[in-house]
Amino acid sequence: MLSKTTYDLLHWKWGTISNFLYKCSGIDTPELVNEKVISLVDAGIAINCAYPLVLRPDRKVKLILSFDYGPFDPFQTLKQAAKYCEENCIPFPKVDEKLLQDPDNPSDCYIFRGEGAPTVMHFPLFNKVNCP
């Protein structure tokens, strides 16, 4: 038992997990059934929110409700998402930096609309309406 545990610890790769769909019938996506072990990536590592997953073109997202509960800049995830989308040619509304000038006293809701991009409604948790 100790030797098997030691072997598994020495050969373990971060983010890998046994694929419970391996060789499962009735699933049309071969990527999900052909691999015995799959690798997972936390969507929050780069941006600390799931923007990259939501913004896939096949999802046809029209509205994103963005909630920022971080203790620092209440617009950090929004700015990171805009930058990520620009770098990866993903449609995202223009984030007007003039609206984000006062991170210590934000409004309760910001709305960003874009042509061919989803509308983003951003809600900082700590704001001048519910936390004066």
C-alpha positions in Angstrom: 0.0 0.0 0.0 2.8 2.4 0.9 4.7 1.6 -2.3 1.6 2.2 -4.5 0.9 5.6 -2.8 4.5 6.6 -3.1 4.6 5.7 -6.8 1.3 7.6 -7.4 2.6 10.7 -5.7 5.9 10.6 -7.6 4.1 10.2 -11.0 1.1 12.5 -10.4 0.6 15.5 -12.7 -1.1 18.5 -11.5 -4.7 18.9 -12.9 -5.0 15.3 -14.1 -8.0 13.2 -13.2 -9.4 9.8 -14.2 -12.0 10.3 -17.0 -15.3 8.9 -15.8 -16.6 9.1 -19.4 -13.8 6.9 -20.7 -15.2 4.4 -23.3 -18.7 5.6 -22.5 -21.2 5.0 -25.3 -23.8 7.4 -26.6 -21.5 10.5 -26.4 -20.8 12.3 -29.6 -17.6 14.1 -28.5 -14.7 11.7 -29.0 -12.4 13.9 -26.9 -14.5 13.0 -23.9 -14.5 9.3 -24.3 -11.1 8.4 -25.9 -8.8 9.4 -23.1 -8.4 7.4 -19.8 -6.9 10.4 -18.0 -7.9 14.1 -18.7 -6.2 17.3 -17.7 -8.3 20.1 -16.2 -7.5 23.8 -16.0 -9.0 26.2 -13.4 -10.8 28.9 -15.3 -9.9 31.4 -12.5 -6.2 31.2 -12.7 -5.6 33.9 -15.2 -8.6 36.2 -14.6 -10.2 34.8 -11.4 -13.5 34.4 -13.1 -15.0 32.3 -15.9 -15.0 34.8 -18.7 -13.0 32.6 -21.1 -15.5 29.8 -20.7 -18.5 32.0 -21.1 -17.2 33.9 -24.2 -16.7 30.8 -26.4 -18.5 31.8 -29.8 -20.7 28.7 -29.8 -22.4 29.8 -26.6 -23.8 32.9 -28.2 -23.9 34.8 -24.9 -25.9 38.1 -25.0 -25.6 39.2 -21.4 -22.9 38.6 -18.7 -23.6 39.4 -15.1 -20.2 40.2 -13.6 -19.8 40.2 -9.8 -16.6 41.4 -8.2 -16.1 40.4 -4.6 -12.3 40.9 -4.4 -10.8 43.0 -1.6 -8.8 45.2 -4.0 -9.6 46.9 -7.3 -13.3 46.2 -7.9 -12.7 46.4 -11.7 -9.7 44.0 -11.8 -11.5 41.0 -13.3 -13.3 43.2 -15.8 -10.1 44.9 -17.0 -8.3 41.5 -17.2 -11.2 40.0 -19.2 -11.2 43.0 -21.6 -7.4 42.5 -22.1 -7.7 38.7 -22.5 -10.5 39.2 -25.2 -8.4 41.8 -27.0 -5.4 39.6 -27.1 -7.4 36.6 -28.3 -9.7 38.4 -30.8 -12.8 37.6 -28.8 -15.7 40.2 -29.0 -16.0 42.1 -25.8 -17.6 45.5 -25.1 -15.3 48.5 -24.8 -14.5 49.2 -21.1 -14.6 52.9 -20.6 -11.7 53.7 -18.3 -13.2 57.0 -17.4 -16.1 55.2 -15.6 -13.6 53.2 -13.5 -11.6 56.2 -12.2 -12.7 55.9 -8.5 -12.1 52.3 -7.4 -12.4 53.4 -3.7 -16.0 54.6 -4.2 -17.6 52.6 -7.1 -21.2 52.7 -8.2 -23.4 49.7 -7.6 -23.7 48.8 -11.3 -21.8 49.5 -14.6 -23.2 48.5 -18.0 -20.9 48.0 -21.0 -22.5 47.4 -24.4 -20.7 46.5 -27.6 -21.4 45.9 -31.2 -21.3 42.1 -31.9 -20.3 41.5 -28.2 -22.3 40.6 -25.2 -23.5 43.3 -22.8 -21.6 43.2 -19.5 -23.3 44.3 -16.3 -20.6 44.7 -13.6 -21.6 44.8 -9.9 -18.8 45.6 -7.4 -19.8 44.1 -4.0 -18.5 47.0 -1.9 -19.9 50.1 -3.5 -21.3 53.5 -2.5 -24.9 52.3 -2.5 -24.8 49.3 -0.2 -21.5 50.2 1.7 -21.4 54.0 2.0 
